[in-house]
Structure formats: C-alpha cells, structure tokens
Amino acid sequence: MNSLQTLTAAGKTYNYYSLASLGIDIDAMPFSIRVLLESVLRNCDNYQITEQDVKNLAAHKPDASADAPVEIPFKPARVILQDFTGVPAVVDLAAMRSAMQRLGGDPNKINPLIPVDLVIDHSVQTDYYSTADCLQKNVALEFQRNAERYALLNWAQNSLSNFRVIPPSVGIIHQVNLEYLADVVVRSKSPVAEDLLYPDSVIGTDSHTVMINGLGVLGW
C-alpha cells in the first residue's frame, strides 16, 4: 500500500503520509503517543523511518506483552545538554571538524542535525556572598577559572549551526528548559517546508528533563 500523499500550499508541493490512508484512528490514543506518531509520520522516508514503523506505533497498546518489544524511532525537535555531557560532545564535534579538514573536506559540514541547547549549570561557586554584587563577582571568577572551556564553547556557538550555549548564572537546566527554551509549537526551518508547525519535543541528558511534560512538551 502506497500511503504517500501530496499537498500543495502557497505554491509549493509537500509529500506526506496520511493517517487516514493508513487506516489509523487516533482519537483514543494518549497524547504522548500522538506526539510520537506525528514525529514518525513527519519524518517517514521509508529509509530511516518506514511505513511499518508508523503502523507499529499506531497499533500501540499499553498492555502489550514485553516479550515482543517493538522499537520506536524518534526524532525529537531538539536536544538539551548540560555541561557535564555537552562539553565532551562539543570536543567530539571539534575533533570531527579537524579530521574532515585533514582529509580535504569541508569542516563546516559537521554540525548537529537538529537544534541543540547546552546549558551551563551547577558551575558557579560561592566565593563572594552577602553583597549586592556577589553574583557578578562569582560569575567573573567562574569565567576566569575555566577560561579554556568557555573559549571552546564560544567557538562552538559562533561556528556550529543548530547550536546555542546558555551561560552560567541564568539558571539550572530544567528551569531554563521550562522558562526559556520550550517553544511548545515549533516552526520548521527547513527550506522545503518553512511554514510547517509541529509539536515541540526534546531529549535531554538531565534527569529532570521530563518536567517539560507539564507544558505539554514531550520530554525524555
């Protein structure tokens, strides 16, 4: 069964997979499963995510036997990292760019495929206290003590696409995720579908990432 459909809007033609054409009724599905299903539908290319993956997720049953687990492909809207895992990831990207350059390729092709936010939290020590400017002084010491790390992160933010650094003193990672980073509804930046809106979703390396579900954002 070929379920690939076409839609023309604003003079552009988009390809998509139709739920109706797959015989799928989502009215009784949990909202979290609907968000996952939207993601696999939007990213279904019959290569990384296949039509069978869509059907498997659409047939989700909460009481299904664990004896026959089904893998669910998931491409989140964004990734959130804290400094413990994010800084090593930046080092890996820098090493990959260096290797690409040594091989004669274009190092600018090495970038995160989806937006990544790196939140520097749990970093500022308390050397100054009980004064109006103690936070500014402590942050200044943090940058002085870890100048090499922040030089690397400054390079990454200015050189990598889809990468943003949230500096220390803004807040801890799950607070920043809740208050500043969550879009709830994401507008596509793809040149072939720049008007596409879809639910926000995030994978994070901090155990409190799932707090974002309170805003209706699927967090894992």
Order of alpha helices (4+ residues) and beta strands (2+ residues): beta-beta-alpha-alpha-beta-alpha-beta-alpha-alpha-beta-alpha-beta-beta-beta-beta
